[in-house]
Amino acid sequence: MLMTNLNHVESADNHKKILEENENVMICCGRMGPMCLPVYDVMEELQEKYTNVKFFDMEFDSPEAHVIKNAPECAGFMGLPFTMHYKNGKVVQATTSIQNMDQIVSILDEQFGKPE
């Protein structure tokens, strides 16, 4: 389990349930490394502001992470983390590697709307 203040996706079944029960979801699949930590930090900060989005992390090295690692949207991704944005259970954006606050906010605003 990743040591973040985000909710954790612990299995493929849990991933499926999260997508079924939540309209807007952002999942960062990574490790506790230098490219992933800044993304987790931004997500932790934004989860209070974007109350219409559910934020999760998922451990990249877990066999259960195949639901993200093997997604067609991630084909060709090289750098961690793999970040997936879902609306109504469908992938609307997938990114790879480190991202800063502005990049993440831009995606959230475009895909899920600006916070109220």
TILUM-732085 format. One record per residue: residue in one letter; x, y, z of N, C-alpha, C in turn. Coordinates in steps of 0.1 Angstrom, whole numbers, padded with zeros to 4 digits, always signed. Example, Ala and Ser with C-alpha at 12.3 -4.5 7.8 and 13.67 -1.06 7.14 Angstrom:
BEGIN
A+0132-0057+0078+0123-0045+0078+0132-0033+0078
S+0128-0022+0071+0137-0011+0071+0129+0000+0079
end
This chain:
BEGIN
M+0008-0012+0000+0000+0000+0000+0009+0012+0000
L+0005+0022-0008+0012+0035-0009+0010+0043+0004
M+0020+0050+0008+0019+0058+0020+0015+0073+0016
T+0002+0074+0013-0003+0087+0009-0016+0090+0017
N-0021+0102+0016-0034+0105+0023-0045+0104+0013
L-0043+0096+0002-0054+0094-0007-0061+0081-0004
N-0072+0079-0009-0079+0066-0009-0071+0056-0018
H-0071+0043-0014-0063+0034-0022-0072+0024-0030
V-0067+0021-0042-0074+0011-0050-0065-0002-0047
E-0072-0012-0041-0064-0023-0036-0065-0036-0045
S-0075-0036-0054-0077-0047-0063-0084-0043-0076
A-0084-0053-0085-0091-0050-0098-0106-0049-0095
D-0111-0057-0086-0125-0057-0082-0129-0043-0075
N-0120-0039-0067-0121-0026-0060-0121-0015-0071
H-0113-0016-0080-0112-0006-0091-0125-0005-0099
K-0131-0017-0102-0143-0018-0109-0155-0011-0101
K-0155-0014-0088-0165-0009-0079-0164+0006-0078
I-0152+0011-0077-0150+0026-0076-0156+0033-0089
L-0153+0027-0100-0157+0033-0113-0173+0032-0114
E-0178+0021-0109-0193+0020-0109-0200+0029-0100
E-0194+0033-0089-0201+0041-0078-0198+0056-0079
N-0188+0060-0087-0184+0074-0088-0184+0079-0102
E-0189+0091-0104-0190+0097-0117-0176+0101-0122
N-0169+0108-0114-0156+0114-0118-0145+0109-0109
V-0135+0102-0115-0124+0095-0107-0111+0098-0113
M-0101+0101-0105-0087+0102-0109-0079+0092-0101
I-0072+0084-0108-0064+0073-0101-0049+0075-0106
C-0040+0076-0097-0026+0077-0100-0020+0064-0096
C-0014+0057-0106-0009+0044-0104+0007+0045-0104
G+0013+0043-0093+0027+0046-0092+0034+0039-0080
R+0045+0045-0077+0054+0040-0066+0056+0052-0057
M+0064+0050-0046+0068+0061-0037+0081+0067-0042
G+0081+0071-0054+0094+0076-0060+0093+0091-0064
P+0104+0096-0069+0105+0110-0072+0096+0116-0083
M+0091+0107-0092+0082+0112-0103+0067+0111-0098
C+0065+0102-0088+0051+0100-0084+0047+0109-0072
L+0056+0111-0063+0053+0118-0051+0047+0132-0053
P+0052+0140-0063+0046+0153-0065+0032+0152-0070
V+0029+0142-0078+0015+0140-0083+0006+0137-0071
Y+0010+0128-0062+0002+0125-0050+0000+0137-0042
D+0010+0145-0040+0009+0157-0032-0002+0167-0038
V-0001+0169-0051-0011+0177-0058-0025+0172-0056
M-0026+0159-0058-0040+0152-0057-0045+0154-0042
E-0036+0152-0032-0040+0154-0018-0046+0168-0016
E-0039+0178-0022-0043+0192-0020-0056+0195-0028
L-0058+0189-0039-0069+0192-0047-0082+0185-0043
Q-0081+0174-0035-0093+0166-0032-0103+0174-0024
E-0098+0184-0016-0107+0192-0009-0114+0203-0018
K-0108+0207-0028-0113+0217-0037-0122+0211-0047
Y-0119+0200-0053-0127+0193-0063-0135+0182-0056
T-0146+0186-0050-0154+0177-0043-0162+0168-0052
N-0163+0172-0065-0170+0164-0075-0161+0153-0081
V-0149+0152-0076-0139+0142-0082-0135+0133-0070
K-0134+0120-0072-0128+0111-0062-0114+0108-0066
F-0104+0110-0057-0090+0108-0059-0085+0095-0053
F-0078+0087-0060-0072+0075-0055-0058+0073-0060
D-0051+0064-0053-0038+0059-0057-0039+0044-0059
M-0029+0039-0067-0028+0024-0068-0014+0020-0070
E-0010+0010-0063+0004+0005-0063+0007-0001-0076
F+0017+0005-0083+0021+0001-0097+0026-0014-0097
D+0033-0018-0086+0039-0031-0086+0030-0042-0081
S+0017-0039-0078+0007-0049-0075+0003-0056-0087
P+0001-0069-0087-0004-0076-0098-0018-0071-0102
E-0025-0065-0092-0039-0060-0095-0039-0047-0104
A-0027-0041-0105-0026-0029-0113-0027-0031-0128
H-0029-0044-0131-0030-0047-0146-0042-0039-0152
V-0052-0036-0144-0063-0029-0149-0060-0015-0154
I-0049-0009-0150-0044+0003-0155-0032+0001-0164
K-0022-0007-0160-0010-0009-0168-0013-0015-0182
N-0024-0023-0183-0027-0030-0195-0038-0023-0203
A-0043-0011-0198-0053-0004-0205-0048+0001-0218
P-0056+0001-0229-0051+0005-0242-0046+0020-0242
E-0052+0028-0233-0048+0042-0232-0034+0044-0227
C-0029+0033-0220-0015+0034-0215-0005+0027-0224
A-0009+0022-0235+0001+0015-0244+0011+0025-0248
G+0024+0021-0246+0035+0030-0250+0039+0039-0239
F+0032+0039-0227+0037+0048-0216+0050+0042-0211
M+0059+0051-0208+0072+0047-0203+0075+0051-0189
G+0071+0063-0185+0074+0069-0172+0063+0068-0162
L+0066+0066-0149+0057+0066-0139+0054+0080-0134
P+0043+0082-0128+0031+0074-0127+0023+0073-0139
F+0014+0064-0140+0003+0063-0150-0009+0069-0143
T-0015+0080-0148-0026+0086-0142-0038+0085-0152
M-0049+0080-0146-0061+0078-0154-0072+0087-0148
H-0080+0093-0157-0092+0101-0154-0104+0094-0160
Y-0114+0091-0152-0126+0084-0156-0138+0092-0154
K-0147+0092-0164-0160+0098-0163-0171+0087-0166
N-0179+0085-0156-0190+0074-0158-0184+0061-0162
G-0172+0057-0156-0166+0045-0158-0157+0044-0171
K-0157+0054-0179-0149+0054-0191-0137+0063-0190
V-0125+0059-0196-0113+0067-0195-0115+0079-0204
V-0113+0091-0199-0115+0104-0206-0101+0110-0208
Q-0091+0106-0200-0077+0112-0202-0068+0102-0195
A-0056+0100-0201-0046+0092-0195-0033+0099-0197
T-0025+0100-0187-0012+0107-0188-0001+0098-0181
T+0011+0101-0185+0023+0094-0179+0033+0104-0174
S+0040+0100-0164+0052+0108-0159+0047+0119-0150
I+0056+0127-0144+0054+0137-0134+0045+0148-0140
Q+0036+0153-0132+0028+0165-0136+0027+0175-0125
N+0026+0187-0128+0025+0198-0118+0011+0202-0116
M+0009+0210-0106-0005+0215-0103-0012+0220-0115
D-0006+0229-0123-0013+0235-0134-0018+0225-0144
Q-0009+0215-0147-0013+0204-0156-0025+0196-0152
I-0024+0192-0139-0035+0184-0133-0048+0192-0133
V-0047+0205-0128-0059+0213-0127-0065+0215-0141
S-0057+0217-0151-0062+0218-0165-0070+0206-0170
I-0065+0194-0167-0072+0182-0170-0085+0181-0162
L-0085+0183-0149-0097+0182-0141-0108+0192-0146
D-0104+0205-0148-0113+0215-0153-0119+0211-0166
E-0111+0206-0175-0116+0202-0189-0125+0190-0188
Q-0121+0180-0180-0129+0167-0180-0141+0167-0171
F-0139+0174-0159-0149+0173-0149-0156+0186-0145
G-0151+0197-0150-0156+0210-0147-0149+0217-0136
K-0149+0230-0135-0142+0237-0125-0150+0236-0112
P-0142+0236-0101-0149+0234-0087-0158+0246-0085
E-0168+0244-0077-0177+0255-0073-0172+0263-0062
end
